Amino acid sequence: MYKEHFGLRELPFTITPNTSFFFSHSSHQEALNTLLVAARTGEGFIKVVGEVGTGKTLLCRKFLDALDRESFVTAYVPNPYLGPNTLLMAVADEFGIVYPDKVNQHYLLKLLTKYLLAVAASGKRVVLCLDEAQAMPTETLEAIRLFTNLETERRKLLQVVLFGQPELDHKLSNPAIRQLKQRITFSCRLQPFSLSDVEFYIAHRVGIAGYRGPRLFSVRAVKRLYRASGGVPRLINVLAHKSLMAAFGEGARLIDEHHVRLAIADTESAQARSSLRERLARYLAAFTAVVALASVGMQLWAG
């Protein structure tokens, strides 16, 4: 691979969420700050929404790592596309609760309640993070809401953070779970990167990976990466990784625009985005030409 060629300790653009590479982009840092503040208040649900590839899972892991283990007990369910009872079993597994085979929902709730009361008595808070929450069945969301009704005289026994794609907002508009929507006390939305963000993001990741040389990606390469990715971190990682491979294959030390073009040609999602952008550009150019001709025609007619 290209690590030795570019003087890197590790690959800088893997798509596996790695908290050491967390980039404090404005919306991501704002969301992390909101999550940490909300966790300390311990009230209601928290919702984090972002398009595919905008870094929700990485943010979730960064949030869990940032919580003080002396004050919090945490659980993380990466795939909540489960029925109510199965999801409660997954939560129990995360907390290390032992339950019998073929346990019913009533008994499972009793075990979970007992555990949450014991944690509260020790002075700690419990935070449950559900990733890909847009995939949760409606009845499972309602079961989670009922589960969070557990509380002491002072505070809730469980706080839930929902991470999901924009479809989660549509699901929460269902009248059947309007009570859950009312309990969302904090809401965050992750945004794609701007061009300047992409510039800093690339420099940040290669620096974390150990690069100490001169500029690695040319200005034109960064602009092409931004246009092809739309500022989506996951797609930036895919294209940057392939661009490094292309440059390594040529023995080049600087990633230029043509290396990014090679990466785009090998990435279907980037091709689709580029094709759409080109079509929109053509439509805009045609529309501008029609408006210009119409303006000239009106001036001639008026004359």
Secondary structure, 3 states (H helix, E strand, C coil): CCHHHHCCCCCCCCCCCCHHHCCCCHHHHHHHHHHHHHHHHCCCEEEEEECCCCCHHHHHHHHHHHCCCCCEEEEEECCCCCCHHHHHHHHHHHHCCCCCCCCCHHHHHHHHHHHHHHHHHCCCEEEEEECCHHHCCHHHHHHHHHHCCCECCCCECCEEEEEECCHHHHHHCCHHHHHHHHCEEEEEEECCCCHHHHHHHHHHHHHHCCCCCCCCECHHHHHHHHHHHCCCHHHHHHHHHHHHHHHHHHCCCCECHHHHHHHHHCCHHHHHHHHHHHHHHHHHHHHHHHHHHHHHHHHHHHC
